């Protein structure tokens, strides 16, 4: 592979714009997931790459690098009364956390419009309804697709 080491894993995370802005204010230093993602998130290792997808915009905002393994923390950072979470009665704290640092973060006007590149990605060829794959809070993301996206970003 190119930029991604063969020992590293690639992930995707869907983050609403409001929470992306909060993440930006934290210098992209920590990422949180819903409790139901604990088993999957526990597979994240230091050095893994995490693609950041903004669902309502259908755009990729950047890539983070995990700088820790997963830990549990219930301190409030993110907003949960947005998007899908408006339907949930209890507040979601996104307590499954991983420390991160920016790998590449794009300016908003440069965010990558996924519908324009989806046919070039294996995930777009594998799934007819690719949007469902991107909208999950955390998911495995094909490293070859991440390599392709990195070329577009540079």
C-alpha positions as CSV (number, residue, x, y, z in Angstrom):
1,X,0.0,0.0,0.0
2,X,0.9,3.7,-0.2
3,X,0.5,5.9,2.8
4,X,-1.3,3.4,5.0
5,X,0.9,0.8,6.7
6,X,-0.3,-2.8,6.2
7,X,-0.5,-3.2,10.1
8,X,-2.9,-0.3,10.3
9,X,-6.7,-0.7,10.0
10,X,-9.0,1.8,8.3
11,X,-12.3,3.0,9.8
12,X,-15.1,5.3,8.9
13,X,-17.0,7.5,11.4
14,X,-20.2,9.4,10.7
15,X,-20.4,12.7,12.6
16,X,-23.0,15.4,12.4
17,X,-21.7,18.8,11.4
18,X,-22.5,20.3,14.8
19,X,-20.3,17.6,16.5
20,X,-17.7,18.0,13.8
21,X,-17.4,21.7,14.8
22,X,-17.1,20.6,18.5
23,X,-14.4,18.1,17.4
24,X,-12.6,20.9,15.6
25,X,-12.7,23.1,18.7
26,X,-11.0,20.2,20.5
27,X,-8.2,20.2,17.8
28,X,-9.5,16.8,16.7
29,X,-8.0,15.3,19.8
30,X,-10.8,12.9,20.8
31,X,-13.5,11.0,19.1
32,X,-16.6,9.4,20.7
33,X,-19.0,6.6,19.7
34,X,-22.3,5.3,21.0
35,X,-22.1,2.5,23.6
36,X,-23.3,0.0,21.1
37,X,-20.1,0.4,19.1
38,X,-17.8,-0.8,22.0
39,X,-17.0,-4.2,20.5
40,X,-16.1,-2.7,17.1
41,X,-14.3,0.3,18.6
42,X,-12.2,-1.9,20.8
43,X,-10.4,-3.1,17.7
44,X,-9.1,0.3,17.0
45,X,-5.3,0.5,17.5
46,X,-2.9,3.4,17.7
47,X,-2.0,4.5,14.2
48,X,-5.3,3.4,12.6
49,X,-6.8,5.9,10.2
50,X,-10.4,7.1,10.7
51,X,-12.3,8.7,7.8
52,X,-14.7,11.5,8.9
53,X,-18.0,11.5,7.0
54,X,-20.6,14.3,7.5
55,X,-24.0,12.6,6.7
56,X,-26.4,15.4,5.8
57,X,-23.8,16.9,3.5
58,X,-22.7,13.5,2.1
59,X,-19.2,14.7,2.3
60,X,-15.8,13.6,3.7
61,X,-14.2,16.2,5.9
62,X,-10.9,14.5,6.7
63,X,-9.0,11.7,8.2
64,X,-7.9,11.3,11.8
65,X,-5.2,9.0,13.3
66,X,-5.9,7.1,16.5
67,X,-3.3,7.9,19.2
68,X,-4.8,5.6,21.8
69,X,-6.8,2.5,22.3
70,X,-10.4,2.8,23.3
71,X,-11.5,3.9,26.7
72,X,-14.8,4.7,28.5
73,X,-15.7,8.3,29.6
74,X,-19.1,9.7,30.3
75,X,-18.1,13.4,30.4
76,X,-20.3,15.4,28.1
77,X,-18.6,16.7,24.9
78,X,-20.9,16.2,22.0
79,X,-24.5,17.1,21.2
80,X,-26.9,14.2,21.0
81,X,-30.2,16.0,20.2
82,X,-29.5,16.3,16.5
83,X,-30.3,14.2,13.4
84,X,-31.1,10.6,14.2
85,X,-30.6,11.3,17.9
86,X,-33.7,13.5,18.1
87,X,-35.7,10.2,18.0
88,X,-33.9,8.8,21.1
89,X,-35.4,9.7,24.5
90,X,-32.2,9.6,26.5
91,X,-29.2,11.7,25.9
92,X,-26.3,9.9,24.2
93,X,-22.9,10.7,25.7
94,X,-20.8,8.9,23.1
95,X,-18.8,7.4,26.0
96,X,-16.7,5.0,23.9
97,X,-13.7,7.2,23.2
98,X,-10.4,7.2,21.4
99,X,-7.7,9.9,21.4
100,X,-6.9,11.1,17.9
101,X,-4.9,13.7,15.9
102,X,-5.5,15.1,12.5
103,X,-4.0,13.3,9.5
104,X,-5.7,15.5,6.9
105,X,-8.5,17.8,7.6
106,X,-10.1,19.7,4.7
107,X,-11.5,23.2,4.7
108,X,-15.3,23.0,4.4
109,X,-15.3,24.3,0.9
110,X,-12.9,21.4,-0.1
111,X,-14.9,18.6,1.5
112,X,-15.1,15.6,-0.8
113,X,-18.6,15.0,-2.3
114,X,-19.0,11.2,-1.9
115,X,-21.7,10.8,-4.6
116,X,-19.1,12.1,-7.1
117,X,-16.5,9.5,-6.3
118,X,-18.6,6.5,-5.1
119,X,-18.3,4.5,-8.3
120,X,-14.5,4.6,-7.9
121,X,-14.7,3.1,-4.4
122,X,-15.0,-0.6,-3.7
123,X,-17.6,0.2,-1.0
124,X,-19.7,1.8,-3.7
125,X,-19.4,-1.2,-6.0
126,X,-20.1,-3.7,-3.2
127,X,-23.2,-1.9,-1.8
128,X,-26.1,-0.7,-3.9
129,X,-27.2,1.6,-1.0
130,X,-23.8,2.9,-0.1
131,X,-25.1,5.7,2.0
132,X,-26.2,3.3,4.7
133,X,-22.6,2.1,5.0
134,X,-21.3,5.6,5.5
135,X,-24.0,6.7,8.0
136,X,-23.2,4.2,10.7
137,X,-21.4,5.7,13.7
138,X,-18.4,3.5,13.2
139,X,-17.6,1.0,10.5
140,X,-14.6,-0.8,8.9
141,X,-13.6,1.1,5.8
142,X,-11.6,-0.4,3.0
143,X,-8.0,0.8,3.2
144,X,-7.7,0.8,-0.7
145,X,-10.7,3.2,-0.7
146,X,-9.0,5.4,1.9
147,X,-5.8,5.4,-0.2
148,X,-7.9,6.6,-3.2
149,X,-9.5,9.4,-1.1
150,X,-6.0,10.5,0.2
151,X,-4.9,11.0,-3.4
152,X,-7.9,13.3,-4.0
153,X,-7.2,15.2,-0.8
154,X,-3.6,16.0,-1.8
